[in-house]
Amino acid sequence: MPLSYLEFRESLYPQGLFSIYQVRTYFPDFNSDNLLFWQKKGYISRLRKGWYCFREFTQIPEFNFLIANHIYTPSYISHQEALLYYGLIPEHIVDSTSITTRKTASFTILDKTYKYYSNQPKFFFGYILKAMNVNGLKMDFMIADREKAILDLLYIFDFYKTEQDIAEIRFNEDALANDVDWKRMDDYLERFKIKTLEKKVCFIKRIHHI
């Protein structure tokens, strides 16, 4: 008996997005032509090769975090997007920005660009699991903590060199003073062991009187 869309949806809907490999875990004899048919019907959306999601999830902004985490792994959301999430910068960020241990890559998915910046495996730390509610479902995504998001920004984007360059980052001073754990920042800097990065953090403290 052919697989019905309702049966398919009941099995995979709690994940929100899914890969063809996950589909075949549930349905070993799955006919991939169904995916194209269901796309044409408007039931599902193709994200990138091998990845899909249920169409209704695409209307939820926070669902972008799950897309970012899954379509290129391992990765976690960081620098500008994480800083905006925590209220550390005021700018609206159009692109999704993540750290990965794989090569730098970029994908345009559903009119949004997902950028992945390569970092050494030894610097792939300082991320946490955050829970969110999507269409009544509890889902988790990985994002840098505040301290690591700042360090990733300063490390990846090396055009921030001087005190003047750092001053142009419009940090929220209240959030810097009250929400950032500067002891944790020092611990992270000890793991980086990069003098220029330490100097940039000192610029932040001096500029914002921390």
C-alpha positions in Angstrom: 0.0 0.0 0.0 1.5 3.4 -1.0 2.6 5.7 1.8 0.1 8.4 2.5 1.2 12.0 3.3 -0.7 11.9 6.6 1.3 8.8 7.7 4.5 10.5 6.6 3.7 13.8 8.4 2.7 12.0 11.6 6.1 10.4 11.8 8.3 13.3 10.9 6.4 16.4 11.9 7.8 16.6 15.5 11.3 17.2 14.0 10.1 20.1 11.8 12.9 19.5 9.3 14.3 16.2 8.1 16.8 14.6 5.8 16.2 11.9 3.2 18.3 9.6 5.4 16.0 10.1 8.3 13.0 9.5 6.1 14.4 6.1 5.1 15.0 5.2 8.7 11.2 5.5 9.2 10.3 4.1 5.8 13.0 1.9 4.3 11.1 1.5 1.0 10.3 5.2 0.6 9.9 6.4 -2.9 11.7 9.8 -3.2 9.4 10.9 -5.9 6.9 11.5 -3.1 9.1 14.4 -2.0 8.8 16.2 -5.3 5.1 15.6 -5.5 4.5 16.9 -1.9 6.7 20.0 -2.8 4.4 20.7 -5.8 1.4 20.3 -3.5 2.9 22.9 -1.1 3.1 20.4 1.8 6.9 20.6 2.2 9.8 22.8 1.2 13.2 21.7 0.0 16.0 23.4 2.0 19.1 22.1 0.2 20.2 18.8 -1.2 18.8 16.0 1.0 17.1 18.4 3.5 13.4 19.3 3.7 10.9 20.8 6.1 7.2 21.1 6.5 5.9 24.3 4.8 4.2 25.8 7.9 7.5 25.9 9.8 8.9 28.4 7.2 6.7 31.1 8.5 8.3 31.0 12.0 11.4 33.2 12.2 13.0 31.2 15.0 12.9 28.1 12.8 15.9 29.6 11.0 18.0 28.6 14.0 17.1 24.9 13.5 17.8 25.1 9.7 21.2 26.7 10.5 22.2 23.9 12.9 21.1 21.0 10.7 22.0 21.8 7.1 25.8 22.0 7.7 27.2 20.2 10.7 28.8 20.4 13.1 27.9 24.1 13.6 26.5 26.5 16.1 25.0 30.0 15.6 27.4 32.8 16.6 28.9 36.2 16.1 26.4 38.8 14.8 23.3 36.6 14.9 24.0 35.4 18.4 24.9 38.9 19.6 21.5 40.2 18.2 19.7 37.2 19.9 21.2 38.3 23.3 20.5 42.0 22.7 24.2 42.8 22.7 24.0 44.7 19.4 21.0 46.6 18.0 21.4 46.0 14.2 19.0 43.8 12.4 21.0 40.9 10.9 19.8 39.6 7.6 22.1 36.6 7.2 22.4 33.7 9.5 26.0 33.4 10.8 27.5 30.2 12.3 30.8 28.6 13.3 31.8 25.2 11.9 34.9 23.0 11.9 34.3 22.3 8.2 35.3 24.6 5.3 33.7 28.0 5.1 30.4 27.8 3.2 27.3 29.7 2.3 23.8 28.6 1.3 20.8 30.5 0.2 17.6 28.8 1.5 14.1 30.2 1.3 15.5 33.7 0.5 17.8 33.7 3.5 21.6 33.3 3.4 23.2 30.9 5.8 26.9 31.6 6.3 29.3 29.2 8.0 32.8 30.4 9.0 35.5 27.8 9.5 37.3 27.6 12.8 39.8 25.2 14.3 38.4 22.2 16.2 40.2 23.4 19.4 38.1 26.7 19.2 34.8 24.9 18.7 33.5 25.4 22.2 31.4 27.9 24.2 28.0 27.0 22.7 24.9 26.0 24.6 21.6 24.3 23.8 18.6 26.6 23.9 15.0 25.4 23.8 12.2 27.0 21.9 8.5 26.3 21.2 7.7 25.9 17.5 4.0 25.2 16.6 3.6 23.7 20.0 6.6 21.5 19.7 9.7 21.8 21.9 12.9 22.1 19.8 16.5 22.8 20.7 19.2 24.7 18.8 22.9 25.3 19.5 24.1 28.9 19.9 27.3 30.5 21.2 27.0 31.9 24.7 27.5 35.7 25.0 31.2 35.5 25.7 32.0 33.2 22.9 29.8 35.1 20.4 31.9 38.2 21.1 35.2 36.3 20.7 34.1 34.5 17.5 33.2 37.9 16.0 36.6 39.4 16.9 38.5 36.3 15.8 36.8 35.5 12.6 36.5 39.1 11.3 40.0 40.3 11.5 39.2 43.8 10.1 38.4 44.7 13.7 42.0 45.6 14.6 42.3 48.9 16.3 40.4 50.5 19.2 38.6 52.7 16.7 37.5 49.6 14.8 36.1 48.0 18.0 34.3 51.3 18.9 32.4 51.0 15.6 30.7 47.8 16.9 27.6 49.3 18.5 27.5 47.1 21.7 24.7 47.6 24.1 26.6 48.9 27.2 24.0 47.7 29.7 24.1 44.2 28.3 27.9 44.2 28.2 28.0 45.3 31.9 25.2 43.2 33.3 24.9 40.1 31.1 28.4 39.2 30.0 30.4 37.0 32.4 33.8 38.6 32.2 35.4 35.8 34.3 34.2 33.3 31.7 35.6 35.6 29.0 39.0 35.5 30.6 38.8 31.7 30.8 37.9 31.5 27.1 40.8 33.9 26.2 43.1 31.5 28.1 42.0 28.7 25.8 42.6 30.8 22.7 46.0 32.1 23.8 46.0 34.8 21.2 47.5 38.1 22.3 45.7 40.2 19.6 42.4 38.8 20.7 43.1 39.7 24.3 44.0 43.2 23.2 40.7 43.5 21.4 38.7 42.5 24.5 40.7 45.1 26.5 39.6 47.7 23.9 35.9 46.7 24.6 36.4 47.1 28.3 38.1 50.5 28.0 35.6 51.9 25.5 32.6 50.8 27.6 34.1 51.4 31.0 34.0 47.8 32.2 
